[in-house]
């Protein structure tokens, strides 16, 4: 293999392994950290390419930040980069979740991490705010695109499904862009998952793998949507888990870095030990590798055509708007007292002025939270 290609693959491996170990805070925070490194520091993608990948990723099922890791890898090194980007981002979280699952089975409870989370949240918020500022200058480069973003915020706050917001904004951008060139266009989308259909399978390794493969193939939305489907199938319908076990599984996915979908790793371990954890993890993430590979072939061509370029611009504006809504929600949970406000402001200054690596800030925030909790100052 050519030395330059080996160097590229080595850089991808190192970057996404490190990110997988430090990317706390959910998809918005993960995307923010990627933007900081991939666009701002390393120059692997332009801001427009990053936004195109982000917008397109929001239109397919699966974990969006993990798919961004795969997409970045694809753009840098093709199939090998896609596999390395995805696997290196997933692996640290899956192993940490597996360790938590072992501790849960062995000791009957999850290790407590409230102090670390107390300090992590305001720092993660600062990282997301900086990414919104950087990406917003491209996504909202015209008044029209800014208007699309504001409409998307209003639609999201009104309770419209994120996928409907993305598609609707993209189609509106195309319609307005072609007002002077009338054309006919029809588009319909029907999405659904009916977890209550069919007979309950036995709790075998094959059934476990197929369940999470189906989930990874059709699940749009956040980790909270994942929780709804796990509740409907695994607790209410098949009784594979108790309510308490499901909540603990979701908590494990939240307190570990990387994708929240590693909740599947925890559930797989509870039901079938290490083989179950491995199959559940592979099942829920495998469809994303295929979807992102397909996007890698399609997205550059979409940008070259006027109609689909307008659609991408609208989707990108909506994706940033949805990220802003998530950031507002995160701020209400993160900035709970003067200490967290101070942590958040300090992190933002360090990001904007000194350009400190977000990974170090996240680790520092967790340590500060532990110190404040030990001193009895954390709320």
RODO-2510 file (C-alpha; in nm, 4 decimals, decimal comma):
residues 379
     n   res          X          Y          Z
     1     x     0,0000     0,0000     0,0000
     2     x     0,1212     0,3486    -0,0866
     3     x     0,2797     0,5313     0,2128
     4     x     0,0513     0,8353     0,1672
     5     x    -0,2591     0,6140     0,1864
     6     x    -0,1244     0,4374     0,4939
     7     x    -0,0664     0,7751     0,6562
     8     x    -0,4228     0,8843     0,5738
     9     x    -0,5709     0,5648     0,7198
    10     x    -0,3518     0,6021     1,0276
    11     x    -0,4722     0,9597     1,0792
    12     x    -0,8356     0,8508     1,0468
    13     x    -0,7841     0,5670     1,2937
    14     x    -0,6153     0,7853     1,5534
    15     x    -0,8657     1,0694     1,5214
    16     x    -1,1818     0,8611     1,5507
    17     x    -1,0460     0,6391     1,8291
    18     x    -0,9664     0,9509     2,0316
    19     x    -1,3027     1,1043     1,9472
    20     x    -1,4794     0,7828     2,0446
    21     x    -1,3136     0,8010     2,3873
    22     x    -1,3995     1,1660     2,4558
    23     x    -1,7192     1,2486     2,2611
    24     x    -1,9697     1,2958     2,5426
    25     x    -2,2951     1,4865     2,5095
    26     x    -2,4920     1,3241     2,2289
    27     x    -2,5024     1,3698     1,8485
    28     x    -2,4975     1,7514     1,8444
    29     x    -2,1801     1,7555     2,0535
    30     x    -2,0213     1,4805     1,8436
    31     x    -2,0886     1,6738     1,5217
    32     x    -1,9481     1,9890     1,6806
    33     x    -1,6245     1,8144     1,7731
    34     x    -1,5943     1,6691     1,4220
    35     x    -1,6481     2,0105     1,2623
    36     x    -1,3805     2,1652     1,4819
    37     x    -1,1216     1,9043     1,3838
    38     x    -1,2203     1,8000     1,0315
    39     x    -1,2990     2,1466     0,8908
    40     x    -1,1253     2,3954     1,1170
    41     x    -0,8053     2,2213     1,2227
    42     x    -0,7256     1,9517     0,9665
    43     x    -0,8954     2,0860     0,6532
    44     x    -1,0126     1,7397     0,5455
    45     x    -1,3441     1,8840     0,4232
    46     x    -1,4662     2,2295     0,3319
    47     x    -1,7501     2,3714     0,5396
    48     x    -1,9901     2,3185     0,2486
    49     x    -1,8863     1,9527     0,2103
    50     x    -1,9304     1,8999     0,5842
    51     x    -2,2788     2,0550     0,5745
    52     x    -2,3791     1,8473     0,2712
    53     x    -2,2744     1,5323     0,4537
    54     x    -2,4591     1,6413     0,7688
    55     x    -2,7782     1,7298     0,5822
    56     x    -2,7835     1,4066     0,3829
    57     x    -2,7071     1,1996     0,6927
    58     x    -3,0149     1,3381     0,8645
    59     x    -3,2297     1,1942     0,5844
    60     x    -3,1343     0,8290     0,6415
    61     x    -3,2088     0,5936     0,9329
    62     x    -2,9536     0,5316     1,2039
    63     x    -2,7276     0,7251     1,4442
    64     x    -2,6416     1,0542     1,2737
    65     x    -2,3094     1,1324     1,4426
    66     x    -2,1795     0,7788     1,3812
    67     x    -2,2816     0,8126     1,0170
    68     x    -2,0939     1,1436     1,0013
    69     x    -1,7811     0,9596     1,1166
    70     x    -1,8366     0,7031     0,8418
    71     x    -1,9025     0,9736     0,5817
    72     x    -1,5877     1,1659     0,6711
    73     x    -1,3892     0,8419     0,6450
    74     x    -1,5471     0,7687     0,3062
    75     x    -1,4549     1,1114     0,1683
    76     x    -1,0970     1,0737     0,2903
    77     x    -1,0221     0,7113     0,1971
    78     x    -1,3164     0,5350     0,0325
    79     x    -1,4406     0,2035     0,1700
    80     x    -1,1423     0,1567     0,4021
    81     x    -1,1952     0,5035     0,5478
    82     x    -1,5683     0,4442     0,5931
    83     x    -1,5086     0,1208     0,7867
    84     x    -1,2280     0,2689     0,9966
    85     x    -1,4181     0,5890     1,0741
    86     x    -1,7291     0,4037     1,1861
    87     x    -1,5581     0,1228     1,3755
    88     x    -1,3082     0,3462     1,5553
    89     x    -1,5857     0,5821     1,6685
    90     x    -1,8124     0,2968     1,7838
    91     x    -1,5537     0,0653     1,9445
    92     x    -1,4525     0,2704     2,2539
    93     x    -1,8162     0,3361     2,3472
    94     x    -1,9125    -0,0271     2,2889
    95     x    -1,6276    -0,1536     2,5090
    96     x    -1,7064     0,0934     2,7873
    97     x    -2,0757     0,0029     2,7708
    98     x    -1,9810    -0,3654     2,7826
    99     x    -1,7754    -0,2987     3,0977
   100     x    -2,0734    -0,1200     3,2539
   101     x    -2,2980    -0,4138     3,1604
   102     x    -2,0549    -0,6536     3,3290
   103     x    -2,0499    -0,4352     3,6439
   104     x    -2,4296    -0,4169     3,6363
   105     x    -2,4679    -0,7949     3,6184
   106     x    -2,1916    -0,8495     3,8756
   107     x    -2,2890    -0,5851     4,1314
   108     x    -2,6516    -0,5107     4,0456
   109     x    -2,6111    -0,1388     3,9739
   110     x    -2,4350     0,1117     3,7503
   111     x    -2,1332     0,3086     3,8733
   112     x    -2,2360     0,6644     3,9597
   113     x    -2,1065     0,9407     3,7344
   114     x    -2,3198     1,2410     3,8304
   115     x    -2,0256     1,4599     3,9324
   116     x    -1,8468     1,4096     3,6013
   117     x    -2,1659     1,4735     3,4037
   118     x    -2,2254     1,7941     3,6032
   119     x    -1,8973     1,9363     3,4729
   120     x    -1,9166     1,7797     3,1257
   121     x    -2,2490     1,9298     3,0198
   122     x    -2,1570     2,3024     3,0179
   123     x    -1,8295     2,2295     2,8347
   124     x    -2,0112     2,0217     2,5731
   125     x    -2,2589     2,3087     2,5347
   126     x    -1,9730     2,5488     2,4565
   127     x    -1,8350     2,3095     2,1927
   128     x    -2,1764     2,2887     2,0238
   129     x    -2,2254     2,6678     2,0290
   130     x    -1,8908     2,7189     1,8579
   131     x    -1,9786     2,4644     1,5862
   132     x    -2,3165     2,6295     1,5294
   133     x    -2,1428     2,9633     1,4795
   134     x    -1,8894     2,8204     1,2335
   135     x    -2,1359     2,6117     1,0317
   136     x    -2,4061     2,8776     1,0429
   137     x    -2,1937     3,1194     0,8412
   138     x    -2,2140     2,8727     0,5512
   139     x    -2,5599     2,7236     0,6043
   140     x    -2,7229     3,0695     0,6456
   141     x    -2,5127     3,2562     0,3896
   142     x    -2,8189     3,4305     0,2418
   143     x    -3,1264     3,5872     0,3983
   144     x    -3,3427     3,3250     0,2297
   145     x    -3,1487     3,0392     0,3888
   146     x    -3,1638     3,2168     0,7255
   147     x    -3,5415     3,2379     0,6796
   148     x    -3,5549     2,8637     0,6088
   149     x    -3,3629     2,8051     0,9307
   150     x    -3,6066     3,0147     1,1343
   151     x    -3,9026     2,8302     0,9799
   152     x    -3,7375     2,4988     1,0685
   153     x    -3,6903     2,6115     1,4298
   154     x    -4,0583     2,7083     1,4534
   155     x    -4,1671     2,3769     1,2989
   156     x    -3,9478     2,1801     1,5389
   157     x    -4,0737     2,3723     1,8434
   158     x    -4,4303     2,3095     1,7211
   159     x    -4,3614     1,9358     1,7439
   160     x    -4,3138     1,8424     1,3764
   161     x    -4,1016     1,5289     1,3232
   162     x    -3,7366     1,6134     1,2397
   163     x    -3,7488     1,4188     0,9134
   164     x    -4,0571     1,6150     0,8042
   165     x    -3,8775     1,9406     0,8912
   166     x    -3,5745     1,8425     0,6820
   167     x    -3,7707     1,7226     0,3793
   168     x    -4,0174     2,0111     0,3942
   169     x    -3,7441     2,2744     0,4110
   170     x    -3,5526     2,1115     0,1267
   171     x    -3,8612     2,1009    -0,0963
   172     x    -3,9483     2,4615    -0,0093
   173     x    -3,5982     2,5676    -0,1123
   174     x    -3,6395     2,3918    -0,4478
   175     x    -3,9860     2,5431    -0,5049
   176     x    -3,8703     2,8989    -0,4312
   177     x    -3,5543     2,8525    -0,6342
   178     x    -3,7567     2,7520    -0,9392
   179     x    -4,0330     3,0118    -0,9237
   180     x    -3,9034     3,1636    -1,2458
   181     x    -3,8648     2,8209    -1,4062
   182     x    -4,1941     2,6388    -1,3417
   183     x    -4,1693     2,2616    -1,3345
   184     x    -4,3715     1,9759    -1,2039
   185     x    -4,2442     1,7780    -0,9119
   186     x    -4,4087     1,5225    -0,6912
   187     x    -4,2615     1,3567    -0,3891
   188     x    -4,4051     1,1412    -0,1175
   189     x    -4,2519     0,9569     0,1747
   190     x    -4,4037     0,6997     0,4034
   191     x    -4,1966     0,5932     0,6991
   192     x    -4,3013     0,3639     0,9756
   193     x    -4,2105     0,0933     1,2165
   194     x    -4,4824    -0,1164     1,3700
   195     x    -4,3241    -0,2837     1,6707
   196     x    -4,6481    -0,4492     1,7718
   197     x    -4,6788    -0,6733     1,4654
   198     x    -4,5859    -1,0416     1,4519
   199     x    -4,5239    -1,3084     1,7121
   200     x    -4,2624    -1,2741     1,9824
   201     x    -3,9390    -1,4529     1,8861
   202     x    -3,7432    -1,6584     2,1356
   203     x    -3,4542    -1,4815     2,3060
   204     x    -3,1925    -1,6477     2,0857
   205     x    -2,8807    -1,4984     1,9344
   206     x    -3,0383    -1,5021     1,5874
   207     x    -3,3547    -1,3265     1,7041
   208     x    -3,1474    -1,0729     1,8991
   209     x    -2,9333    -0,9918     1,5942
   210     x    -3,2336    -0,9626     1,3615
   211     x    -3,4187    -0,7321     1,6015
   212     x    -3,1317    -0,4840     1,6226
   213     x    -3,0630    -0,5152     1,2478
   214     x    -3,4251    -0,4150     1,1811
   215     x    -3,3986    -0,1297     1,4286
   216     x    -3,0806     0,0042     1,2674
   217     x    -3,2441    -0,0160     0,9242
   218     x    -3,5556     0,1883     0,9940
   219     x    -3,5041     0,4018     1,3036
   220     x    -3,5068     0,7769     1,2451
   221     x    -3,4535     1,0227     1,5270
   222     x    -3,2651     1,0508     1,8533
   223     x    -3,1869     0,8141     2,1358
   224     x    -3,5259     0,8999     2,2840
   225     x    -3,6941     0,7497     1,9759
   226     x    -3,4760     0,4414     2,0261
   227     x    -3,6041     0,4208     2,3839
   228     x    -3,9651     0,4239     2,2638
   229     x    -3,9136     0,1268     2,0323
   230     x    -3,7105    -0,0699     2,2875
   231     x    -3,9885    -0,0141     2,5397
   232     x    -4,2583    -0,1269     2,2956
   233     x    -4,0811    -0,4455     2,1846
   234     x    -3,8402    -0,5631     2,4518
   235     x    -4,0439    -0,4706     2,7608
   236     x    -4,4127    -0,4512     2,6688
   237     x    -4,4397    -0,7067     2,3892
   238     x    -4,1695    -0,9724     2,4306
   239     x    -4,0782    -0,9256     2,7997
   240     x    -3,7085    -0,9755     2,7297
   241     x    -3,6262    -0,6953     2,9767
   242     x    -3,7855    -0,5355     3,2785
   243     x    -3,8593    -0,1624     3,2815
   244     x    -3,5748    -0,1038     3,5277
   245     x    -3,3263    -0,2950     3,3100
   246     x    -3,4222    -0,0904     3,0038
   247     x    -3,3759     0,2401     3,1872
   248     x    -3,0374     0,1252     3,3154
   249     x    -2,9385     0,0243     2,9600
   250     x    -3,0294     0,3698     2,8290
   251     x    -2,8398     0,5331     3,1175
   252     x    -2,5308     0,3303     3,0242
   253     x    -2,5552     0,4607     2,6685
   254     x    -2,5833     0,8175     2,7990
   255     x    -2,2905     0,8181     3,0430
   256     x    -2,0398     0,6662     2,8006
   257     x    -1,8803     0,8664     2,5163
   258     x    -1,9665     0,8037     2,1537
   259     x    -2,3005     0,6938     2,0058
   260     x    -2,6050     0,6502     2,2318
   261     x    -2,6979     0,3460     2,0206
   262     x    -2,4424     0,1435     2,2199
   263     x    -2,7411     0,0895     2,4469
   264     x    -2,7753    -0,2172     2,2222
   265     x    -2,4404    -0,3456     2,3561
   266     x    -2,5705    -0,3314     2,7134
   267     x    -2,8969    -0,5068     2,6262
   268     x    -2,7164    -0,7755     2,4258
   269     x    -2,4900    -0,8509     2,7230
   270     x    -2,7847    -0,8749     2,9622
   271     x    -2,9593    -1,1256     2,7357
   272     x    -2,6675    -1,3340     2,6005
   273     x    -2,3376    -1,2239     2,7512
   274     x    -2,0464    -1,1191     2,5289
   275     x    -2,1795    -1,2926     2,2115
   276     x    -2,5130    -1,1145     2,2566
   277     x    -2,3394    -0,7788     2,3090
   278     x    -2,1334    -0,8268     1,9927
   279     x    -2,4280    -0,9311     1,7751
   280     x    -2,6577    -0,6550     1,9044
   281     x    -2,3887    -0,3935     1,8387
   282     x    -2,3152    -0,5219     1,4885
   283     x    -2,6861    -0,5482     1,4114
   284     x    -2,7810    -0,1914     1,5025
   285     x    -2,4810    -0,0286     1,3301
   286     x    -2,4376    -0,2482     1,0194
   287     x    -2,7125    -0,0825     0,8079
   288     x    -2,5487     0,2580     0,8588
   289     x    -2,2300     0,1465     0,6822
   290     x    -2,4338     0,0549     0,3740
   291     x    -2,6496     0,3696     0,3831
   292     x    -2,3486     0,5995     0,4155
   293     x    -2,1645     0,4240     0,1330
   294     x    -2,4672     0,4899    -0,0890
   295     x    -2,4697     0,8557     0,0202
   296     x    -2,1019     0,8835    -0,0667
   297     x    -2,1841     0,7972    -0,4260
   298     x    -2,4910     1,0215    -0,4501
   299     x    -2,4236     1,3436    -0,2548
   300     x    -2,1444     1,4896    -0,4765
   301     x    -2,3691     1,4437    -0,7823
   302     x    -2,6603     1,6098    -0,6054
   303     x    -2,4516     1,9202    -0,5379
   304     x    -2,3683     1,9536    -0,9093
   305     x    -2,7354     1,9661    -1,0208
   306     x    -2,9208     2,2941    -0,9644
   307     x    -3,2476     2,1483    -0,8336
   308     x    -3,0889     1,9036    -0,5940
   309     x    -2,8308     2,1640    -0,4855
   310     x    -3,1200     2,3868    -0,3784
   311     x    -3,2690     2,0915    -0,1927
   312     x    -2,9389     2,0303    -0,0101
   313     x    -2,9139     2,3986     0,0843
   314     x    -3,2616     2,3828     0,2397
   315     x    -3,1867     2,0565     0,4213
   316     x    -2,8566     2,1960     0,5540
   317     x    -3,0305     2,5072     0,6884
   318     x    -3,2929     2,2869     0,8573
   319     x    -3,0278     2,0527     1,0014
   320     x    -2,8482     2,3484     1,1638
   321     x    -3,1804     2,4786     1,2942
   322     x    -3,2599     2,1427     1,4535
   323     x    -2,9124     2,1402     1,6069
   324     x    -2,9839     2,4855     1,7538
   325     x    -3,3071     2,3577     1,9110
   326     x    -3,1173     2,0670     2,0680
   327     x    -2,8557     2,3131     2,1953
   328     x    -3,1233     2,5231     2,3665
   329     x    -3,2620     2,2102     2,5339
   330     x    -2,9108     2,1091     2,6404
   331     x    -2,8434     2,4541     2,7865
   332     x    -3,1432     2,4249     3,0206
   333     x    -3,0054     2,0987     3,1579
   334     x    -2,6401     2,2066     3,1613
   335     x    -2,6438     2,5606     3,3056
   336     x    -2,8050     2,4945     3,6415
   337     x    -2,6012     2,7213     3,8731
   338     x    -2,3209     2,9824     3,8682
   339     x    -2,0485     2,7158     3,8616
   340     x    -2,1808     2,5543     3,5430
   341     x    -2,2282     2,8958     3,3783
   342     x    -1,8665     2,9780     3,4641
   343     x    -1,7463     2,6435     3,3238
   344     x    -1,9395     2,6974     3,0020
   345     x    -1,8135     3,0530     2,9496
   346     x    -1,4539     2,9539     3,0253
   347     x    -1,4747     2,6676     2,7759
   348     x    -1,6191     2,8977     2,5078
   349     x    -1,3401     3,1526     2,5573
   350     x    -1,0750     2,8794     2,5381
   351     x    -1,2319     2,7452     2,2178
   352     x    -1,2674     3,0800     2,0434
   353     x    -0,9542     3,2607     2,1603
   354     x    -0,6916     2,9962     2,2343
   355     x    -0,8437     2,7214     2,0148
   356     x    -0,7934     2,4469     2,2729
   357     x    -0,8719     2,0960     2,1503
   358     x    -1,2323     2,0105     2,2560
   359     x    -1,1290     1,6631     2,3747
   360     x    -0,9078     1,8155     2,6446
   361     x    -1,1815     2,0579     2,7436
   362     x    -1,4328     1,7738     2,7817
   363     x    -1,1934     1,5773     3,0018
   364     x    -1,1179     1,8909     3,2036
   365     x    -1,4890     1,9592     3,2471
   366     x    -1,5474     1,6091     3,3801
   367     x    -1,2595     1,6464     3,6255
   368     x    -1,3866     1,9881     3,7384
   369     x    -1,7304     1,8373     3,7956
   370     x    -1,5848     1,5606     4,0112
   371     x    -1,3910     1,8179     4,2185
   372     x    -1,6963     2,0426     4,2642
   373     x    -1,9110     1,7422     4,3585
   374     x    -1,6523     1,6241     4,6123
   375     x    -1,6459     1,9739     4,7626
   376     x    -2,0236     1,9751     4,7913
   377     x    -2,0612     2,2666     4,5478
   378     x    -2,2413     2,0799     4,2672
   379     x    -2,6171     2,1135     4,2541
***
